[in-house]
Amino acid sequence: MHTMIKTDYLVIGSGIAGLTCAHLLSEFGNVLVITKGELKSANTYSAQGGIAAVIEKEDSFESHLNDTIKAGAGHNKESAVKYLVEHAPKAIRFLESIGVKFEKTPVLEACHSRPRVWRTSDFTGRDILNQLIKTVQKNKKISIKEYIDAVEIIESDDGCHGVFAREGDETELKPIFAKQTILATGGFGQLFGRTTNTLGSGGDGLALAINAGLELEDIEFVQFHPTALDLEDKGKYFLLSEVLRGFGARIVDQDGKQFIQQFDPRGELAPRDLVSRAVFFELMNGPVYLDMRHLDEKVIKKTFPNIYKQAKEYGFDIVNDKVPITPVAHYACGGIPVDLKGATKMPGLFAVGEVACTGVHGANRLASNSLLEAVVFSISIADSIERSVEIDKDRDPEIKDIKPPEVVIEDIAQVKAYSSRIGKIMWKRAGIIRTKEGLEQAKKQIVEIPARDYRIQHRQLVCYKILEACLNRPHSLGAHYISDELA
Ligand SMILES: Cc1cc2nc3c(=O)[nH]c(=O)nc-3n(C[C@H](O)[C@H](O)[C@H](O)COP(=O)(O)OP(=O)(O)OC[C@H]3O[C@@H](n4cnc5c(N)ncnc54)[C@H](O)[C@@H]3O)c2cc1C
């Protein structure tokens, strides 16, 4: 990156949100996509279940809306949920238009009143992302740069002008100027020691927003997924999709007995926060397993071939053995607040996908609403940019003689060690069960980490904000569970 870069639209992130936006915005100007790792390194690539949408005539928007609000503990913004569910069929049509091939019938996931989750296979996210990558790679108006780390927003009195970014192992930042910048950097599961999230999900977008003076919303609502295959000795947690439970998989204790029913009559298909807590408590007595041995082996192997194969590679046979599970950090329900057009409070800056908070998820996300949200609001951003009279489409974003900030870059082993320390603190103190004392302690421990590297400082900043948000909500709600509730 030795020459100055200027583009109409700068998209940061190459998951479903970033690439959908890039594709749609290319109709109105040149697009540059930058992404921190390789193109496929995104949570989208790991998504298994599918994408929720009302397509069948027996289903209704009202039912999808009610299910979403019920899962979100009523904390959702109803207008945003309405927008989401009503635009879901359009999102599916968009994906089909770029070649995504959904199965003919939808499947069931927890808290949906009926099957309405559309999948392409048991690795739906991977199929969608592969199709998006093909689409953007052949689009001449889109340039793609991998291994570029967005580090700081370039701002002036008239808003966002792009970002300062670092290419590969370079030690200096360079400006990338853009008329409109779209943050699509995903979630922050990697801030927790146990997670399904990919390495790039460390909350970078939130750090950029905080440093640019933006407030965050609902970041205390971290969804924990109850059924990750426990590969702790490998430092990995492989998701065992909720659709498996939709097909009848049971969660059992060390004696092979089901126990979730004691916590909630919906059993295995109760909301994720309840099931996660039940598993978490049972793990104090001994190992917990997902058991599919009573199900038809052929059906499971045919419906979940990739999950079966991947688990087998990790040394587990999900059809013939019960397999050890653990809850893990999975999804960030909150993020940078945006309106229905994906706009943040800063002119020239949009946020979309898991990094954004549209308000659709409330205090806990309904399964398979997040891929949906990313597509619905990407379409909305493109539509609003096209139609907006407030957006100056001829604005020159460049700021002359601007000096990039200096950053400290520490040895990667040191960065990993600090990340791991942060992960342990957050998992222990801000995980499934929180207490006021634990959260206060975590705040102290996080700031005490003597990091100078910008990547760790960003993580410290985001964790601190999450911990503050937890402390500011003294009562349990949805995915936020505080065991010593204050009066
Ligand atoms: C295992 C798993 C299974 C899931 N299953 C489902 C499902 O079935 N249905 C569903 O709806 N949702 C599911 N989810 C959630 C869903 O996958 C994510 O919410 C969604 O993919 C997020 O898309 P995104 O584009 O916002 O972010 P991501 O796909 O995570 O992409 C973020 C991108 O930003 C890049 N990035 C981050 N920081 C920077 C930076 N500083 N500079 C440059 N680039 C950066 C990353 O490298 C990445 O390319 C699942 C999640 C996981 C982890």
The ligand as an SDF file (V2000), in Angstrom:
LIG
                    3D

 53 58  0  0  0  0  0  0  0  0999 V2000
  -20.2610  -21.6300   13.9110 C   0  0  0  0  0  0  0  0  0  0  0  0
  -21.3060  -20.6040   13.5980 C   0  0  0  0  0  0  0  0  0  0  0  0
  -22.5310  -21.0050   13.0860 C   0  0  0  0  0  0  0  0  0  0  0  0
  -23.5100  -20.0580   12.7820 C   0  0  0  0  0  0  0  0  0  0  0  0
  -24.6910  -20.4630   12.2150 N   0  0  0  0  0  0  0  0  0  0  0  0
  -25.5860  -19.5300   11.8290 C   0  0  0  0  0  0  0  0  0  0  0  0
  -26.7610  -19.8900   11.1340 C   0  0  0  0  0  0  0  0  0  0  0  0
  -27.0000  -21.0550   10.8660 O   0  0  0  0  0  0  0  0  0  0  0  0
  -27.6260  -18.9160   10.7830 N   0  0  0  0  0  0  0  0  0  0  0  0
  -27.4160  -17.5980   11.0630 C   0  0  0  0  0  0  0  0  0  0  0  0
  -28.2500  -16.7520   10.7110 O   0  0  0  0  0  0  0  0  0  0  0  0
  -26.2880  -17.2340   11.7120 N   0  0  0  0  0  0  0  0  0  0  0  0
  -25.3790  -18.1460   12.0890 C   0  0  0  0  0  0  0  0  0  0  0  0
  -24.2440  -17.7550   12.7330 N   0  0  0  0  0  0  0  0  0  0  0  0
  -23.9780  -16.3250   12.9060 C   0  0  0  0  0  0  0  0  0  0  0  0
  -23.5900  -15.7380   11.5500 C   0  0  0  0  0  0  0  0  0  0  0  0
  -22.7560  -16.6550   10.8960 O   0  0  0  0  0  0  0  0  0  0  0  0
  -22.8570  -14.4200   11.7100 C   0  0  0  0  0  0  0  0  0  0  0  0
  -23.5730  -13.5710   12.5450 O   0  0  0  0  0  0  0  0  0  0  0  0
  -22.7160  -13.7590   10.3470 C   0  0  0  0  0  0  0  0  0  0  0  0
  -22.0760  -14.6350    9.4560 O   0  0  0  0  0  0  0  0  0  0  0  0
  -21.9140  -12.4760   10.4860 C   0  0  0  0  0  0  0  0  0  0  0  0
  -21.6590  -11.9960    9.2080 O   0  0  0  0  0  0  0  0  0  0  0  0
  -20.7900  -10.6830    9.0620 P   0  0  0  0  0  0  0  0  0  0  0  0
  -20.6100  -10.4630    7.6090 O   0  0  0  0  0  0  0  0  0  0  0  0
  -21.3790   -9.5980    9.8810 O   0  0  0  0  0  0  0  0  0  0  0  0
  -19.4020  -11.0440    9.7830 O   0  0  0  0  0  0  0  0  0  0  0  0
  -18.3110  -12.1540    9.4210 P   0  0  0  0  0  0  0  0  0  0  0  0
  -18.8390  -13.1870    8.5310 O   0  0  0  0  0  0  0  0  0  0  0  0
  -17.7070  -12.5880   10.7040 O   0  0  0  0  0  0  0  0  0  0  0  0
  -17.2380  -11.3080    8.6140 O   0  0  0  0  0  0  0  0  0  0  0  0
  -16.4880  -10.2780    9.2470 C   0  0  0  0  0  0  0  0  0  0  0  0
  -15.3360   -9.9250    8.3480 C   0  0  0  0  0  0  0  0  0  0  0  0
  -14.6630   -8.7530    8.8270 O   0  0  0  0  0  0  0  0  0  0  0  0
  -13.2590   -8.9660    8.7720 C   0  0  0  0  0  0  0  0  0  0  0  0
  -12.6190   -8.0640    9.7420 N   0  0  0  0  0  0  0  0  0  0  0  0
  -12.7550   -8.0550   11.0900 C   0  0  0  0  0  0  0  0  0  0  0  0
  -12.0030   -7.0590   11.6080 N   0  0  0  0  0  0  0  0  0  0  0  0
  -11.3930   -6.4300   10.5750 C   0  0  0  0  0  0  0  0  0  0  0  0
  -10.4780   -5.3390   10.4680 C   0  0  0  0  0  0  0  0  0  0  0  0
  -10.0270   -4.6760   11.5460 N   0  0  0  0  0  0  0  0  0  0  0  0
  -10.0320   -4.9790    9.2370 N   0  0  0  0  0  0  0  0  0  0  0  0
  -10.4430   -5.6360    8.1300 C   0  0  0  0  0  0  0  0  0  0  0  0
  -11.3220   -6.6820    8.1680 N   0  0  0  0  0  0  0  0  0  0  0  0
  -11.7770   -7.0630    9.3790 C   0  0  0  0  0  0  0  0  0  0  0  0
  -13.1170  -10.4410    9.1070 C   0  0  0  0  0  0  0  0  0  0  0  0
  -11.8490  -10.9220    8.7420 O   0  0  0  0  0  0  0  0  0  0  0  0
  -14.2690  -10.9990    8.2630 C   0  0  0  0  0  0  0  0  0  0  0  0
  -13.8780  -11.0990    6.9190 O   0  0  0  0  0  0  0  0  0  0  0  0
  -23.2570  -18.6870   13.0410 C   0  0  0  0  0  0  0  0  0  0  0  0
  -22.0260  -18.2900   13.5570 C   0  0  0  0  0  0  0  0  0  0  0  0
  -21.0470  -19.2320   13.8380 C   0  0  0  0  0  0  0  0  0  0  0  0
  -19.7380  -18.7720   14.3840 C   0  0  0  0  0  0  0  0  0  0  0  0
  1  2  1  0
  2  3  1  0
  2 52  2  0
  3  4  2  0
  4  5  1  0
  4 50  1  0
  5  6  2  0
  6  7  1  0
  6 13  1  0
  7  8  2  0
  7  9  1  0
  9 10  1  0
 10 11  2  0
 10 12  1  0
 12 13  2  0
 13 14  1  0
 14 15  1  0
 14 50  1  0
 15 16  1  0
 16 17  1  0
 16 18  1  0
 18 19  1  0
 18 20  1  0
 20 21  1  0
 20 22  1  0
 22 23  1  0
 23 24  1  0
 24 25  2  0
 24 26  1  0
 24 27  1  0
 27 28  1  0
 28 29  2  0
 28 30  1  0
 28 31  1  0
 31 32  1  0
 32 33  1  0
 33 34  1  0
 33 48  1  0
 34 35  1  0
 35 36  1  0
 35 46  1  0
 36 37  1  0
 36 45  1  0
 37 38  2  0
 38 39  1  0
 39 40  1  0
 39 45  2  0
 40 41  1  0
 40 42  2  0
 42 43  1  0
 43 44  2  0
 44 45  1  0
 46 47  1  0
 46 48  1  0
 48 49  1  0
 50 51  2  0
 51 52  1  0
 52 53  1  0
M  END
$$$$
